[in-house]
Amino acid sequence: MTVEEMRRRKKELGYTNEKISELSGVPLGTVQKIFAGVTSSPRYDTLMALERLLKVADNRIEEAVMAYQIKKQGEFTLEDYYELPDERRVELIDGVFYDMASPTSIHQMISSEICRLLKDYIDKKHGKCIPLAAPIDVRLSCDDNTMVQPDVLVVCDRNKIIRRCIYGAPDFIAEILSLSTRRKDMIVKLKKYSESGVREYWLVDPDRKKVVVYDLENDGLPVIYGFDEEIPVEIFSGECKIDFSGIYDYIRFLYEKSE
């Protein structure tokens, strides 16, 4: 079936994107992108999962799902995560798979600069904390249904760093927002990071040129900074400051391009 045929069949059955995601096992974000036309070349296995679902009559949908042993969102585990192809980038949060789009150049340059400046400060202080940048697996709550890949993180307990992943909550996390990750980063991850023991969480918004800082350790209200300010890192008692005016000067040329 073509994507257009799938759209017609979806309309005939009266299914929402949420229902299709639930019954097919395809992450909701991926379903939304395919039917909105955002993803021009969906993965073959994704299309096959959608086609299997939409080809059968609506009174046989559940039987078809069982026949293919497709789990529903919310039921996936680390076993499923590790069985995915290496080239497929996803995060697993509370049993739900979230697809991860390829990062933009602005995204990559901001995250690498934050990580570099954190490392410079830690090295200068001869600290034991380790700054890291994606991709790296973080088994956030040490449970069996969550594995995330933060853009930038700092781990101060080196016992949490094992060969396969970070085992436990980092002290500091920064996520660079994009259109596809905004809701997940601002709502789903904020809640998860707070519950798991992350001490400080930054949401960097390249489009609005803002940084929202959550001092999760002290339950403080979020503080909003601009790209023209120095931002104190609370896990280092504010002694470390990330100069976003310098970061913006570094990436300014990208904002001046039309694409």
C-alpha positions, -999 to 999 in steps of 0.1 A, spaced: 0 0 0 11 35 -7 10 61 21 -19 77 3 -38 44 3 -31 41 39 -45 75 46 -77 65 28 -79 32 47 -73 50 80 -102 74 72 -125 45 63 -118 27 96 -121 59 116 -88 53 134 -68 80 151 -30 82 150 -30 71 187 -51 40 179 -29 30 150 2 34 171 -14 13 199 -24 -15 176 6 -16 152 34 -10 178 48 19 156 57 48 178 31 76 178 56 102 167 64 81 136 27 75 128 21 113 130 50 121 107 40 95 81 4 105 78 12 142 79 37 138 51 67 150 72 86 117 67 91 113 29 108 79 31 95 58 60 114 27 70 103 -5 52 95 -24 84 74 5 96 54 6 64 49 -32 66 36 -29 102 11 -2 92 1 -21 60 -6 -53 80 -28 -34 103 -48 -14 78 -53 -42 53 -74 -63 76 -110 -57 84 -116 -37 116 -133 -66 134 -101 -87 129 -75 -60 139 -69 -74 174 -64 -109 159 -39 -96 134 -20 -79 161 -18 -110 182 -8 -131 152 22 -109 147 29 -107 184 32 -69 183 34 -53 217 14 -22 225 31 11 235 37 10 272 46 -27 272 81 -26 257 112 -34 278 149 -32 275 149 -66 258 129 -51 230 152 -20 230 184 -41 225 168 -61 197 163 -31 176 187 -25 146 217 -5 155 208 22 130 174 29 145 176 56 172 149 55 197 143 62 234 123 40 257 104 58 285 80 39 307 76 11 281 69 36 252 92 39 222 99 74 209 117 78 176 146 102 175 151 124 144 186 132 132 199 163 149 204 195 130 237 213 127 226 240 152 216 212 176 249 195 173 270 226 177 251 239 208 254 205 225 291 201 217 298 236 230 279 231 263 298 198 268 332 214 260 326 243 284 315 219 312 346 198 306 369 229 306 355 239 340 357 204 355 393 200 342 403 234 357 389 224 391 404 188 388 369 175 394 358 139 392 325 146 373 324 134 337 306 154 310 292 133 281 272 140 249 248 119 229 246 92 217 250 73 250 224 51 267 212 61 301 193 36 322 177 64 341 158 46 369 177 13 367 144 -4 358 135 -25 328 113 -1 308 133 31 304 164 40 284 171 76 273 198 94 253 202 130 267 220 155 245 244 165 272 249 151 307 272 152 336 278 122 359 296 129 392 294 93 406 318 74 384 303 41 397 273 49 375 294 47 343 296 12 331 307 -1 297 273 -5 282 255 26 295 251 51 323 234 31 351 214 56 371 204 92 370 230 118 358 235 149 380 230 173 351 211 170 318 206 194 289 183 187 260 183 208 228 147 212 217 134 205 182 100 205 166 98 167 169 111 165 205 96 196 221 67 179 239 87 149 250 115 170 264 93 196 281 67 173 296 76 136 295 113 139 302 109 167 327 87 145 348 109 114 344 141 133 352 126 148 383 113 115 396 146 96 389 169 120 408 184 143 381 196 173 400 195 199 372 178 200 338 183 225 310 159 229 280 177 248 253 154 263 227 173 273 195 142 287 178 133 311 206 170 316 217 160 307 253 173 283 279 149 271 307 168 259 338 152 236 364 169 232 397 153 199 404 174 192 435 159 222 453 124 221 437 130 257 425 109 274 399 123 274 364 145 303 354 146 315 318 177 329 302 185 343 268 212 335 244 230 367 254 236 357 290 259 336 312 240 308 328 252 294 362 254 256 366 237 249 399 253 215 405 286 234 407 270 260 431 269 285 402 307 288 400 306 273 365 289 296 340 280 287 304 284 318 283 256 315 258 266 348 241 298 331 231 279 300 219 255 322 199 284 341 183 298 307 173 266 295 156 253 329 144 262 322 108 237 294 107 208 317 117 218 340 88 214 312 62 180 306 45 181 269 50 
